[in-house]
Amino acid sequence: MGAATMISKRLITTGALTSIFLAKAWGSVFFTVDVGSLQDENGIALVDKGMLYLTSSGADGSFSLPTEGSITGAGDDSIVAAWDLSTEASTQGEYIVSSGKVAYDETWALGDDLAILWFPNLAVSNQSPAASEAYGFYRNTSFSGGGDVWELPEDGTLLHSLKFFTEGDNPLVESSDVPAILAAAGLGVGESAGSPTAPTTVATNEDNPGTIAFEWEGASALAGAYRIERKLAGGSDWTVLGTVEAGETSFDDPTVGRGKDYEYRLVAINGFDSVASSEASIQSLRSSLANIATRGVLKSGAEALILGFVIKGTGPIDILATAKGPELANVGITNFALDPTIALFPFGATAPDVENDDWGNTQLTEINDFVGRSFATDFTDQASKDAALAFSPEGTQLFTATVNDSGNADGVGLVEVFDATGTSRNGVAPNDAQNRLVNVATRGYVGTGDEVLIAGFIVDGQVDSKLLLRGLGPSIAGLTGLTVEDPTITLFRTDFTQPGFPQIEVATNDNWEDDVSKIDEIIAISGQVGAAVLDSGSKDSIVLIDAVPGLYSFVMSGVSDGTGIGLVEVFLAD
């Protein structure tokens, strides 16, 4: 029966019933109970018959079902209000009843859970149920889809819409602000409706990036609704995502984080109990840094080009590192470094693990293999003076790549680090890679024209990645030589949909506190990725962005053509 056709009476407890249940000092709490289609165990609508009892769980926080001779059973439950359904007529067993002012009692308190007991065959004159008495029990403490919480409210509260219905062909349709299913229980003789059976979980998937679809099959007997819950793998706290009607078979979760290991479960609920399904596991999609690179002038001493990068994970990772000079002539750079060298140092080491001067002299097979599995471009000349090396570290580590020019010509060089393990280029999704690049920091000379400091990177995957990009000068003044006093950074993304693949400006920043709305998030993300929080008033630059997969570069220069040593950093925040 729909809401539009429902005809109800508002019943106010009076007389003897009031004196029984409201004998204490008056409070100012009112209850309104919206009662659905009341049917007996045979599905026959009951008209003008029976008792409703609003009960409190008491100090133990749980309910006891009725026993012979007791409305509230063997626990410490208390009756808050009661209604005699025979005092007024109804239509098809449907009622709306109101308590009037409810007296507080020493047996119940603010916040106690509430439930409703319905006895179709009891009356005011007979409040001692028999052993075989028919009853229904209703509560919604497990429901999260909206409507009023079934708890004893504060003094002065008008609590509406404690709503329930029995199982049947024509359940009560919800009003505009109350879900259709708050609680439901079948009516049995001498027994409760019982616990629902455990539902069967089918699958989780993320066919739509950023949204996990949770599906199930197998109807749960006696379920009034389903509650969908999620937790992080290995955690103990389940988060309620929502509640759906018992006939539903799927639920979409658009609130997932990137690269998280989640567990989902389905909880079948009714007025008596809740039963959970087995757990379904999934790792949400994530993107990765497939490449990190910096172009700058190859100087010596304190002005040398130094790139640091972090790999994070548990497994091995195939890394290709290159230092290019002569190859830059192919992209129009005329003042390129003549003979770059590259050396890789583990954090804190004084001697390199691997190093290279001319790439064609060593590791030729490995380098060509890693080039083919990464986003690196082929070297055009095996005899070139460019440098490259291949290595496969394992586990979370930090490396420093030092790039010099053995020709000492102060030419422009490009240092690059590529992930050849888990990229879309070699058919391995970033999620499947055990290890990945998460950070790059390059210290170098910030000049003008072709000698500005440029960092580049590739975001590879199907979902956005949150990136923290920094261009530092003043904050590193105590760590190195003459620094650029007022750096600015500008982020560009290559648009491969347009002719000529133009560079589209995405974001720019001069002083990191310019965007007041992002300061708190910048500080939080900085702590998350291990980046030192910058001083307030610093002229260093920061861009925080959700970057779509693609090819990026950001340029660090000095305001008013200022020059000096600078540090560019890229942090992957998820």
C-alpha positions in Angstrom: 0.0 0.0 0.0 1.5 3.3 -1.0 1.8 6.4 1.1 -0.8 8.2 -1.1 -3.5 5.7 -0.3 -2.7 5.3 3.4 -5.4 6.5 5.8 -4.2 6.8 9.4 -5.4 8.0 12.8 -3.2 9.7 15.3 -3.7 8.0 18.7 -2.9 9.8 21.9 -2.4 7.7 25.1 -4.8 8.9 27.8 -6.5 7.7 30.9 -5.5 4.5 32.6 -2.6 3.8 30.2 -1.1 7.2 30.9 -1.2 6.7 34.6 0.5 3.3 34.3 3.5 4.5 32.2 3.8 8.2 32.9 3.6 8.4 36.6 7.0 10.0 37.2 7.9 13.7 36.9 7.2 15.0 33.4 9.9 15.3 30.8 9.3 17.1 27.5 10.1 14.3 25.0 7.5 13.3 22.5 7.5 10.1 20.3 5.6 9.6 17.1 5.6 6.1 15.7 4.6 5.4 12.1 3.2 1.9 12.0 2.9 0.0 8.8 0.6 -2.8 7.7 0.1 -4.9 10.8 -0.6 -8.5 9.8 -1.0 -11.7 11.8 1.0 -14.8 11.2 -1.3 -15.7 8.4 -0.9 -12.3 6.6 -4.3 -11.0 7.7 -4.5 -7.3 8.4 -5.3 -6.5 12.1 -7.7 -3.7 12.7 -8.2 -2.0 16.1 -6.3 -4.6 18.0 -3.2 -5.1 20.1 -0.6 -3.2 22.1 2.6 -1.4 21.1 5.4 -0.9 23.6 8.3 1.6 23.1 11.2 0.1 25.2 14.7 1.2 26.3 17.7 -1.1 26.3 18.8 0.1 29.7 22.3 0.1 31.1 23.5 -3.1 29.4 22.9 -1.6 25.9 21.1 -4.8 24.6 17.5 -6.0 24.3 15.9 -9.1 25.7 13.0 -10.7 23.8 9.7 -11.2 25.7 9.3 -14.2 28.0 6.2 -15.8 29.5 4.6 -13.2 31.8 7.1 -10.4 30.8 6.9 -7.8 28.1 10.6 -6.9 28.3 12.0 -10.4 29.1 14.8 -11.2 31.5 17.1 -8.2 31.0 17.0 -4.6 32.3 14.8 -3.2 29.4 12.2 -0.6 30.4 8.9 0.5 28.9 9.1 4.1 27.8 5.6 4.4 26.3 2.7 2.2 25.3 -0.3 2.3 23.0 -3.6 0.4 23.0 -4.4 0.0 19.3 -8.1 -0.8 20.1 -8.9 2.6 21.3 -9.2 4.1 17.9 -10.1 2.8 14.5 -7.5 2.3 11.7 -7.6 1.4 8.1 -6.0 -1.9 7.0 -4.0 -2.2 10.1 -2.1 1.0 9.6 -1.5 3.5 12.4 0.3 6.6 13.5 0.6 6.9 17.2 2.0 9.6 19.5 3.1 9.4 23.1 2.4 12.9 24.4 5.0 14.0 27.0 7.1 11.1 28.3 8.2 10.9 31.9 11.9 10.2 32.5 12.6 7.2 34.8 15.6 6.1 36.7 15.6 3.0 34.4 16.4 4.8 31.2 18.7 7.6 30.1 19.7 9.8 27.3 21.1 7.9 24.4 19.7 4.5 25.3 18.7 2.4 22.3 15.0 2.1 21.6 12.9 -0.7 20.2 9.2 -1.4 19.7 7.4 -4.6 20.8 4.1 -5.3 19.1 1.6 -7.8 20.7 -1.5 -8.1 18.4 -3.5 -10.1 21.0 -2.7 -8.2 24.2 -4.8 -5.5 25.7 -4.5 -3.0 28.6 -6.3 -5.4 30.8 -3.9 -8.2 30.0 -0.2 -7.3 29.9 1.2 -10.7 30.8 2.1 -12.5 27.6 1.6 -16.3 27.4 4.3 -18.6 26.4 2.8 -18.9 22.9 2.0 -15.2 22.6 2.5 -13.7 19.1 4.7 -10.7 18.9 7.0 -8.6 16.6 10.2 -6.9 17.6 11.5 -3.8 15.8 14.6 -1.6 16.0 16.9 0.3 13.6 20.2 0.6 15.4 21.8 -1.2 12.5 20.4 1.0 9.9 22.5 3.8 8.3 20.5 5.1 5.4 18.8 8.0 7.2 15.8 8.8 9.3 15.8 9.3 13.0 18.1 7.2 15.2 16.1 5.1 17.6 17.7 6.5 20.8 16.2 8.2 23.8 16.6 11.9 22.9 17.5 15.0 25.0 14.9 16.7 27.1 12.9 19.0 24.9 13.1 16.9 21.8 10.2 16.1 19.5 11.2 12.8 17.9 9.2 11.8 14.8 9.1 8.8 12.5 10.1 5.7 14.5 8.9 3.7 11.5 8.4 0.0 10.9 6.3 -2.5 9.0 5.7 -6.2 8.9 6.5 -8.5 6.0 3.8 -8.7 3.4 2.8 -7.8 -0.1 2.1 -4.1 0.7 4.7 -2.6 3.0 4.4 1.0 4.0 6.0 3.3 1.5 8.4 5.9 2.9 7.6 9.5 3.5 9.8 12.2 2.0 12.4 12.1 4.8 12.3 8.6 6.1 13.6 5.5 4.3 11.2 2.7 3.6 13.1 0.1 5.6 14.2 1.0 9.1 13.4 -2.4 10.5 11.3 -5.3 9.6 10.3 -8.6 11.3 7.9 -11.3 10.5 5.3 -12.2 13.1 5.6 -15.6 14.6 3.7 -17.4 17.4 5.8 -18.2 20.3 9.1 -17.4 18.6 11.0 -14.5 17.2 11.5 -13.7 13.5 15.0 -15.1 13.9 18.4 -14.1 12.5 18.8 -13.6 8.7 20.9 -16.0 6.8 24.4 -14.9 5.7 24.4 -13.5 2.2 26.8 -14.7 -0.5 29.4 -12.3 -1.8 30.2 -12.5 -5.5 32.8 -10.0 -6.5 34.4 -6.6 -6.4 35.7 -4.7 -9.4 36.8 -1.3 -10.5 35.8 -1.3 -14.1 35.0 2.4 -13.7 38.2 4.0 -12.3 37.7 5.5 -8.9 34.6 3.5 -8.1 34.5 0.0 -6.7 31.4 -2.1 -7.6 30.4 -4.5 -4.9 28.1 -7.3 -6.0 26.4 -10.3 -4.3 24.0 -13.1 -5.0 21.7 -15.4 -3.0 18.9 -13.7 -1.1 19.2 -13.7 2.6 16.2 -15.2 4.3 14.5 -12.9 6.8 16.7 -9.9 5.8 14.9 -6.6 6.0 17.8 -4.7 4.4 21.5 -5.0 3.6 24.3 -2.9 5.1 27.5 -2.5 3.0 30.7 -2.2 5.0 34.4 -1.6 4.1 37.7 -1.7 5.9 41.4 -1.5 5.1 43.0 -4.9 4.8 44.4 -6.0 8.1 42.4 -3.4 10.0 39.7 -4.1 12.5 37.3 -1.1 12.1 34.5 -1.5 9.6 33.1 1.7 7.9 29.4 1.6 7.0 29.0 2.9 3.4 25.3 2.6 3.1 22.2 0.5 3.3 20.0 -0.9 0.6 16.7 -2.8 0.4 16.9 -6.6 0.6 16.1 -7.0 -3.1 19.2 -5.2 -4.3 22.3 -7.1 -5.5 24.9 -4.4 -6.0 26.4 -1.3 -4.5 28.8 1.3 -6.0 31.5 2.8 -3.7 32.9 6.1 -5.2 34.8 7.0 -2.0 37.9 4.8 -2.5 41.4 6.0 -2.1 44.1 5.2 -4.6 46.1 2.0 -4.3 44.4 0.9 -1.1 43.8 -2.8 -0.1 40.2 -2.9 0.9 37.9 -5.6 2.2 34.1 -5.4 1.7 31.3 -7.3 3.4 27.5 -7.4 3.2 25.5 -7.5 6.4 21.9 -8.8 6.3 19.9 -7.0 9.0 16.4 -7.3 10.5 14.9 -6.2 13.7 16.4 -9.1 15.6 19.9 -9.6 14.4 22.5 -9.0 11.7 24.7 -11.5 9.9 27.7 -10.7 7.7 28.9 -12.3 4.5 32.4 -13.5 3.8 34.8 -10.8 2.9 35.8 -9.8 -0.6 39.2 -8.2 -1.2 40.4 -5.7 -3.8 43.2 -3.2 -4.3 41.9 0.0 -5.7 43.5 1.4 -8.8 46.5 3.7 -8.6 48.8 5.4 -10.9 52.6 5.7 -10.7 55.6 7.8 -11.7 56.9 5.9 -14.7 59.7 8.4 -15.3 61.3 11.3 -13.5 63.8 13.6 -15.2 65.6 16.9 -14.8 67.3 19.1 -17.3 69.9 21.6 -16.2 73.5 22.9 -16.6 76.2 20.3 -15.7 78.5 22.2 -13.5 81.0 21.0 -10.9 81.4 21.3 -7.2 78.5 22.8 -5.3 76.8 23.6 -8.6 76.8 20.0 -9.8 73.5 18.5 -11.0 72.4 16.0 -8.4 69.2 13.9 -8.6 67.8 12.0 -5.7 65.0 9.5 -6.0 63.0 7.2 -3.8 61.7 3.8 -4.7 59.0 2.3 -2.3 57.8 -1.2 -2.0 58.8 -4.7 -1.1 59.9 -6.3 -4.4 62.5 -5.7 -7.0 62.3 -2.9 -9.6 64.1 -2.5 -12.9 65.6 1.0 -13.1 67.1 2.6 -16.2 69.1 5.8 -15.4 70.5 8.0 -18.2 72.5 11.2 -18.4 72.2 12.8 -21.9 74.2 15.6 -23.5 74.9 15.0 -27.2 71.4 13.4 -27.6 69.8 16.8 -26.7 71.0 18.2 -30.1 68.1 16.2 -31.5 65.6 18.5 -29.7 67.3 21.8 -30.6 69.7 22.2 -27.6 73.0 23.7 -28.9 74.9 24.2 -25.7 74.6 20.6 -24.6 77.1 18.8 -22.3 79.8 17.1 -24.4 80.4 14.0 -22.3 78.1 13.4 -19.4 78.7 10.8 -16.7 76.3 9.3 -14.2 77.0 7.6 -10.8 74.3 6.1 -8.5 74.9 6.2 -4.7 72.7 4.5 -2.1 71.7 6.8 0.6 74.7 7.6 2.9 77.2 5.8 0.7 80.5 7.4 -0.3 81.1 5.1 -3.3 78.6 4.4 -6.1 76.9 1.1 -6.6 76.9 1.6 -10.4 78.3 4.2 -12.7 78.8 4.9 -16.4 80.5 7.2 -18.8 79.7 6.1 -22.4 76.5 4.0 -22.5 77.7 1.7 -25.3 80.7 0.4 -23.4 78.8 -1.7 -20.8 75.4 -3.3 -20.1 74.4 -2.9 -23.8 71.9 -5.8 -23.7 70.3 -4.8 -20.4 70.0 -1.1 -21.4 68.3 -2.0 -24.7 65.9 -4.4 -22.8 65.0 -1.7 -20.2 64.5 0.9 -22.9 62.1 -1.4 -24.6 60.1 -2.0 -21.4 60.0 1.7 -20.3 59.0 5.1 -21.7 62.6 5.8 -22.5 63.5 6.8 -26.1 66.2 4.8 -27.9 69.7 6.2 -28.1 70.3 7.1 -31.7 74.1 6.4 -31.6 75.7 3.5 -29.8 79.0 5.4 -30.0 77.6 8.6 -28.4 79.1 10.1 -25.3 75.8 9.9 -23.4 75.7 7.8 -20.3 73.2 5.1 -19.2 73.0 2.2 -16.7 70.6 -0.5 -15.8 70.1 -1.9 -12.3 67.5 -3.7 -10.2 67.4 -2.7 -6.5 64.9 -4.3 -4.2 62.8 -2.9 -1.4 62.3 0.7 -0.3 65.5 2.7 -1.0 66.8 6.2 -1.6 69.4 6.8 -4.3 71.5 9.8 -5.4 72.5 10.2 -9.0 75.4 12.5 -9.6 75.8 13.8 -13.1 78.9 15.5 -14.4 80.4 16.5 -17.7 83.9 15.1 -18.2 84.3 17.7 -20.9 83.9 20.4 -18.2 82.0 22.6 -20.7 79.1 23.7 -18.4 76.7 22.4 -21.0 73.0 21.5 -20.6 72.4 17.9 -19.6 69.4 15.7 -18.9 69.3 13.1 -16.1 66.4 10.6 -16.3 65.2 7.7 -14.2 62.7 5.2 -15.7 60.7 2.4 -14.2 60.9 -0.6 -16.5 59.0 -3.0 -14.2 55.4 -1.8 -13.9 54.2 0.5 -16.7 51.4 0.4 -19.2 54.0 0.3 -21.9 55.1 -3.2 -21.0 51.6 -4.3 -20.1 52.0 -4.3 -16.4 49.5 -2.2 -14.5 51.0 0.0 -11.8 48.9 -1.9 -9.2 50.7 -5.1 -10.1 54.2 -3.7 -9.6 55.6 -4.5 -6.2 57.9 -1.5 -6.2 57.6 2.0 -7.7 59.1 5.5 -8.0 57.5 7.9 -5.5 59.9 10.9 -5.3 62.5 12.8 -7.2 64.6 15.8 -6.0 67.1 17.5 -8.2 69.6 20.1 -7.1 71.1 22.2 -9.8 71.9 25.6 -11.2 68.9 27.8 -12.1 69.8 30.1 -15.0 67.9 31.9 -17.6 66.8 31.0 -21.2 67.9 27.4 -21.9 69.6 27.2 -18.5 66.4 27.2 -16.4 65.9 24.1 -14.3 63.3 21.8 -15.8 61.8 18.7 -14.1 59.8 16.2 -16.1 57.7 13.1 -15.2 55.2 10.7 -16.5 52.0 9.8 -14.6 51.1 6.3 -15.7 47.8 4.5 -15.0 44.0 4.9 -15.1 43.3 7.3 -12.2 44.5 10.7 -11.0 47.5 11.0 -8.7 48.0 13.6 -6.1 51.4 15.3 -6.5 53.3 17.7 -4.4 55.7 19.8 -6.5 58.3 22.1 -5.0 60.8 24.6 -6.2 63.1 25.6 -3.4 65.7 28.3 -3.1 65.6 30.3 0.2 64.9 27.2 2.3 68.1 25.5 1.2 70.4 28.5 1.6 72.1 27.0 4.6 72.8 23.7 2.8 74.5 24.7 -0.4 76.0 27.7 -2.2 74.4 30.8 -3.5 70.7 29.9 -4.0 68.0 31.5 -6.2 66.4 34.1 -3.9 62.8 34.0 -5.3 62.0 30.9 -7.4 58.9 30.4 -9.3 57.6 27.1 -10.9 55.2 26.5 -13.7 53.7 23.1 -14.5 52.9 22.0 -18.1 51.2 18.9 -19.5 51.7 17.7 -23.0 48.5 17.6 -25.0 48.8 14.6 -27.4 45.3 15.3 -28.8 46.5 18.5 -30.5 48.7 18.9 -33.6 52.3 19.3 -32.6 51.7 18.1 -29.0 51.6 21.5 -27.4 52.5 22.2 -23.8 49.5 23.3 -21.8 50.0 25.3 -18.7 48.4 23.5 -15.7 49.4 25.5 -12.7 52.0 28.0 -11.5 53.2 29.4 -8.2 55.6 32.0 -7.0 55.3 31.9 -3.2 53.9 28.8 -1.6 51.4 30.5 0.6 49.8 32.5 -2.2 46.7 30.1 -2.3 45.5 30.4 1.3 42.8 27.7 0.7 45.5 25.0 0.1 47.9 25.8 3.0 46.5 23.3 5.4 46.4 20.5 2.8 50.0 21.3 1.7 51.2 21.0 5.3 49.3 17.8 5.7 50.6 16.2 2.5 54.1 17.4 3.2 54.0 15.5 6.5 52.6 12.4 4.7 55.4 12.2 2.1 58.2 13.2 4.5 58.8 16.7 3.0 59.9 19.3 5.6 57.2 22.0 6.1 58.4 25.3 4.7 58.6 28.4 6.9 55.7 30.9 6.8 56.7 33.8 4.6 59.2 31.8 2.6 59.5 32.7 -1.1 59.8 29.0 -2.1 57.2 27.7 -4.5 54.7 24.8 -4.2 52.1 23.3 -6.5 49.6 20.7 -5.2 47.6 19.0 -7.9 45.5 15.9 -8.8 47.4 15.0 -12.0 45.6 13.0 -14.7 47.8 10.4 -16.4 50.1 12.0 -18.9 53.5 13.6 -19.6 54.4 16.7 -17.5 57.2 19.1 -17.0 57.6 22.0 -14.6 60.0 24.8 -15.0 61.9 26.5 -12.2 63.2 29.9 -12.8 64.1 33.0 -10.8 61.7 36.0 -10.5 63.2 39.0 -12.5 65.8 36.5 -14.1 67.3 35.7 -10.7 69.9 32.9 -10.8 71.5 30.5 -8.3 71.2 27.0 -6.9 67.7 25.5 -6.7 66.0 22.3 -5.8 63.1 20.8 -7.7 61.0 18.1 -6.0 58.2 15.8 -7.1 56.4 13.7 -4.5 53.7 11.1 -5.2 51.3 11.4 -2.4 49.2 8.3 -2.9 
